[in-house]
Structure formats: C-alpha cells, structure tokens
C-alpha cells in the first residue's frame, strides 16, 4: 500500500498542480492583504481615530442609521445587522478588541472567507482527475492488470487525496501568516476571541459564550476547514470515478459549489435545502455566531450532513470502481 501511495504522489507532483495551487494562494493572499490594509486606512480616515473602542462605537452608530433608513428592505438582512450591533456592543461591554491587528487575525478572517468556496475549488482541481485521468490517458487497463486488488488501487488514490488536502491547508496557513505578517506584524496569537454566539430571529444569545486565545480558535477553524475541504474533495473524487471525464467532473462540481453560494442567501424558507452539502459548508460561521442560512441549523447538524455525504461518496466510489468493466 505504501508503494501505491508513493506512486500516486509522484503522479500528482509530476502534474505540477500543487505548484499552480500554491501560486494561486500566494497571489490571492497578497491581494487580500493589500485590500485589508487599504480598508484599515479608510476606516481610520473615516472615523479619524486609531482607538478601537471609538471605531466600534461609530460603526454601531452607522449600522443603526442604516436600520432606521429605507436602505435595508430585506427582513433577513435587517436581522443580520441587528445581530452585528449586539455582537459589537458585547465587545465593548467586555473590553475585547475584535480589530486586533496582526497576521493571526488576518489568517482568521481570510480562512473564514475561504472555507466555503476558495479551498474547495482548489482541492477540486486535484481530486477531479485522480481517477478520470487514468481513462483519458489510457493507462487504466495497465493499472488494473497489475496483481493488486482494485480496492487497494482506489484506496491509494484516496489516501493521496487526504494528504493533498492536508498539504493545501498547510500551504494556505503558512503563506497567510508569512505574507500578511510583513504588513500587520506577527503578534496576536494570544489575543482573545469570542466563541459561542448564537443568533435567531435577529436576537443574539450569549449564554454559551466562551473566550479562547486566537491560536486555539485558529486550530479549530483550520480543523473545520480541513474537514469541509476533504468532503468536497471526496465528492469530486466520486465524480472522477463515475464520469471518467475530468472536464465534466470539474464542471459539475463547480456548478454545485456556485449554486451553494447562491442558495445560502436565498433558502431561508426552504427547509429541505439544509440537507444539501453545499448549504452546510461554512462551518466556521458557527464559531463566529453568524446567522445560519436556515433556522435550526447548528455546527453538529452541518457536520453530520457533510459526514453523511462524504461516507456515501466513498461507498459509491469504491462500489463503482470495483464492479465496473474496463474497456
């Protein structure tokens, strides 16, 4: 099995996809770092202060003005703004700076933005052709004529996928810290982060709020991001087995991921949609207290839904690969 995995890793490295993914990550992190720097400068110019408490108070006042005006017509959006006000007021009441500068803070924000779209897209590039490329290159017959059981061959490819997911997350975290640290500094690992906010109907519940260090929060957030990315990679892996076409598999997965982003903002009244994997991918929202897309969703619920989808995809992949005839 070890030799099979080594062989698959050599194939992966030879395709140079990891290099492309690394370059994409570096480019995006650089752009987001620059954008966040400019945003911080504009915020300081707008409020004419560098004191975080004054900035939060002025942001609360601005949000209240928006709520009192006619600019916010969606009831769902109004509830989100009301929850934001309550969260910011909680920071003030407990003297916790949510605007703490530093590379760890950038990593947290960038990861929360990337967990439900960017990271899944990156791993999809790898997973979509792990099996289908064998068909397109005509090497599948040669692969299956070896004196190795089919399930071992597919398992070696899946283990390679798991290792690739772990490597992509490491690359993401390393360059997020390294690049943003040049601009914002490398301190802030022990800065306090509030977890446990729960929002429903525009009301923020703080009974289960806990305070953790930023490094603890990042460990949890990266763990959830790893799980989400692995599930998406597993589904792409399944399509690679079933469809045999890399382009078709990537197209289907891309359409599903984009539809998930759209659905998350539109399905508040569609109860059944909460069982779709695309709607449950933003697991870090439960750490920060964002309002879930559908009332009643929780971290345990979304984790379970993704787990079921992942297990089903693995079962379908192995069943199809073992039983299918190769022409």
Protein Blocks (a to p, Z undefined) as FASTA:
>chain_A
ZZmmmmmmmmmmmnommmmmmmmmmmmmmmmmmmmmmmmmmmmmmnopabfklmmmmmmm
mmmmmmmmmkbmbfklmmmmmmmmmmmmmmmmnopafkbgcjklmmmmmmmmmmmmmmmm
mmmmmmmmmmmmmmmnopmmmmmmpccdfklmmmmmmmmmmmmmmmmmmmmmmmmmmmmm
mmnopghklpccdehiaceehiacfklgccddfklmmmmmmmmmmmmmmmmmmmmmmmmm
mnopaklmmmmmmmmmmmmmmmmmmmmmmmklmmpfklmmmmmlmmnopacfbghiafkl
mmmmmmmmmmmmmmmmmmmmmmpccZZ
